Amino acid sequence: CMTIDDVNAFICQFVLSGRSDTLRAIASEIGIKLALQFNPSDRNRLFKSLVDNGMRRIGSLGQNSENYTSLLKLFIEGFGLDLDLHHAASTFSQAFTEQMAALNYFYEKKCDPNSDESDISKLDFDLSDCEHCHKEQLWTRLTKQDQVPSDDASDIQFLSEQMRPYQRGRLETSTASTCFSEFSSYYQLKFRVALSQVHINVSDPRGRLVKTIAVYFTPRQVSNGSSSDEENVNILKRDSYSRFWQKCGTINLSRGATEASLKLKHPVVAANLKITFEEFYERNNSVRANSDGPVLYCPRCTRQVTNAHGVCGHCGEVAFQCRKCRHINYDRLDAFLCVECGYCTSGAFNFELTAGIAVNAVAIVDEEQFQTSMALLRVANKRKADTTKKVTALLSKHRKLDDDLNDLSLYGPHLRRALTGSLPKSFVGDDKTEVSISSKPVRSTSSSRSRLLNLARSLRQDGDSLGGSRGDFLRQVLSGGDDYMDDALLNALGGGSGGSSDPLSRLVANLQSRSNPSGGGEDAAEKGDKKAKLSPAEECRRLYMQKREAERESWELNRRIDSWNRLNNDALAAKVTSHGGGTYMTTDCSVCCSKVAYKNLSLLHAALKASISQSEHVVSSELVKLLLQESADLDPALKDLKRQVIITVASKSESASELVLNELQLRLSAIQDRTSAEILGQLVQMSFNRVEKFIELAVSVLES
């Protein structure tokens, strides 16, 4: 027979902290059936323990706590007469009041971090740690079409451990270290990935043509206690590790094919990859050097080698020797790959993966893995703290700047330009024409002349004479003023007008294009900087997504570490101690805030209906005001439930009825509140002790 502690541990572990909605729903039904075996006293102890230990985590769980709150509601509705609801009602009331305060904040400053708003001052981000929204961030990112391959958008499968959408990229960019055997390449990845497709590109296929390539994976990182990646990756080649490799598919290539792909029926999470060249095509008209030996091809000229010592009769190259590193594998002379550098004499094989980053958390099986998980947890927590700090600092910086600029609106345009350090937009010249000052960049004459001198020296070094038109213009510029530094100079130097507003910049670009014709006229580094530069709003979104990923990583690692500790302690659930008798922690998540507030109020409503004598002490004037307060953005379900609670307390409790009556009278006489009028209309149609007072209020309102 299970004890109260066993049932409490079961409910906290599977109903409150279950990984999926299905698991939590099934565990909730089992928990109710287990509670039926206890007597009323033990059942009350179980309920009090669930309220004290579970309500503290409702906010951080977000919508994942729905099954737990539904279980508590079933307890109240089924065993209400046997339960002590005095303490529970106080806990529910405190939770609802604090959660509504957080919800009202978002209604006052409602904005969407995933919107297309480019003004950073109008963006806000949920910096709360919500477990429900960790996975939801992935689906939000998939709303952008450029994140998903268009040819696979119809049948994309995502894994529960996946944090980012699938993207196609080179295998080398995700590889931490590699090693090779005679027919296999081993890749230790930098991070675990959700693998969906594998693509291969063969450059210059020759010699032994590959027919089939097998792809294997392992989901766990490898480590032998050493910090060296080279030592860790060599574990993948060991015979003792071969039992961990799982085959995920085979790539079939036609004879001489240069491209092929493997699409997995079910994506897998991989930490290491092994690519094995299994079958090869027989070369036409090939003759073996002897009946037992392999067919050899020269790595330099690709001709067949018939010499018994492996020396090519055409070019003199040793066929057994790696052309890249000159290594000879005496153990396997017919090796397809060099075991030292991975060079292949039959072509260059480039692999690409369609994959998304997955969490690094895996099940802990030994003390070494436990220490690794603890190290990863520290990294994830530091990353989460750093990204949160960066997002907060970036938002505060731009909002403070916007507030300061708004304060300057009290001054005139001339004083405002002086305070901000801006130049006048235009002035009227002698010929009564408007001349723009801000359109021309301000340059130092001395610095401009020195730059032109350097350019003149460059022209002389390139063999260009300064006696022509270009040299004349340069001498005029060096001896004259800035009037010559315009498009005429560039035209004389062959630069044209270009697209830059600064003539010197266009001049430099022209000389660079002359000295390096393949450069395209613009520096590649400058192009990369322009491409990599993000707007403040885009930078905030990027940091925000990294924060969410770090939260997910930390949450998954904490689950594994907690499971390992419980396994060592031989316990179903960790021992929970009550802090402050069930102190509630609110959630600031805009997605789950309204749902959590609804669930908290539903628990309070259930307690009020089950035993008003034990619960009426929580009804105060502040709670009544909060229940009557409605905003345009309030969820309709929460709005209806708030009105039901008002009607319940007004019809069941005399003290609460007096508070409701006074608040309705105040609102109807002061602001003619529509919500109060609708509630009053429902109350006058009911039958309870103080209904005459509400009828008198309704008559007085109609007469006035």
Helices and strands as residue ranges (DSSP letters): H 4-10, I 11-16, H 21-35, H 40-54, G 55-57, H 58-61, G 62-65, H 66-79, G 80-82, H 85-108, G 120-122, H 133-141, G 145-147, G 150-152, E 167-170, G 171-174, E 175-180, E 184-203, E 210-218, H 229-233, G 234-237, G 239-244, E 246-252, E 259-280, E 296-297, E 304-305, E 348-357, H 367-407, G 408-410, H 413-420, E 426-428, E 434-436, H 445-461, H 469-479, G 482-484, H 487-493, H 503-515, G 517-519, H 524-532, H 536-568, H 593-610, H 612-615, G 616-618, H 621-628, H 636-652, H 654-670, H 674-683, H 691-703
